[in-house]
């Protein structure tokens, strides 16, 4: 009975983390908001910059939140992050086309910082409760974020039709505030030295990572940190280009605007499924092999997505989203595998610096070449090459050497 109760209890922070991540999934439906924002008079470039800022600032929120939760407790991090996120969305509803900086500062900077604080913290806590299923539990948590885009897309459309896009931001702010405060109270770290009943950490295989807990300073001194961060930057480029332009890709491919809008839900759904599926796969194949497979999928799928027409656009959007979701499920797992669980929050926040740089650069490259040539083939070829380079780098990646006492 006691063992069953403990097994049940460690799922409680996971369920609360899933609820928080569902809210964070609104980061992936900017493609739904942007056309409505533009209709109110915002320039396309001003509106698109909001999304780039959100993803760019997310890393800094991740590092700050990660450091606080590693040193203290996840509860204040999630609550404070949720309040910042909610405040950003609420104030975004007060923006006007004459002052685009209001949307950048609120939805972009405040929203990104609040999301970052809560995102990394929920991942780190759940990994500590499930050291025996690290890849799977990471996949479950981050898949909720992708699934959040699927859940909130129809909600956003319904609210925008009835109340307008600015009021929709404020309704979302209320939802975020309630969910993050309630779940923040529930989410706790396991006791020091926690180990699941009946589980013994496996002896490392030859060439496998030796379990050790590196501080952020020690992590920065390893070449593996820079390799993993660079790989994340390069690997995620395809997904980061496709996500904000999913609807436009559909219309360019000959789909009606109504059918093309399904592309936003398709990439959210496959993004979510990829996080869960590839997290499970990484527990069996290992993080390194799984990442290489994902990078090959991204390298092949990205340029084809720019060439196909009709329903095939949705298929390729789904494939790119499936690989992209996998990256966000496996990179947290390889971070804890190489650098340890104790400082996972801060260490993964530092790795996500590659993600943020890639997010800003990818959105700019895609928008620039779209305006220059009228299509996405050139930027998607660049993303394909980036994923191929990442695959080669990953093939040579080796775990850090054990630090001497």
Buried (B, 14 or more C-beta within 10 A) or exposed (E): EEEEEEEEEBBEBBBBBBBBBBBBBBBBBBBBBBBBBBEEEBEBEBBBBBBBBBBBBBBBBBBBBBBBBBEEBBBBBBBBBBBBBBBBBBBBBEBEBEEBEBBBBBBBBBBBBBBBBBBBBBBBBBBBBBBBBBBBBBBBBBBBBBBBBBBBBEBBBEBBEEEBBBEBBBBBBEBBBEBBBBBBEBBBBBEEEEEBEEEEEEEEEEEBBEBBBBBBEBBEEBEBBEBBBBBBBBBBBBBBBBBBBBBBBBBBBBBEEEBBBBBBBBBBBBBBBBBBBBBBBBBEBBBBBBBBBBBBBBBBBBBBBBBBEEEBBBBBBBBBBBBBBBBBBBBBBBBBBBBBBBBBBBBBBBBBBBBBBBBBBBBBBBBEBBEEEEBBBBBBBBBBBBBBBBBEBBEEBEBBEEEEE
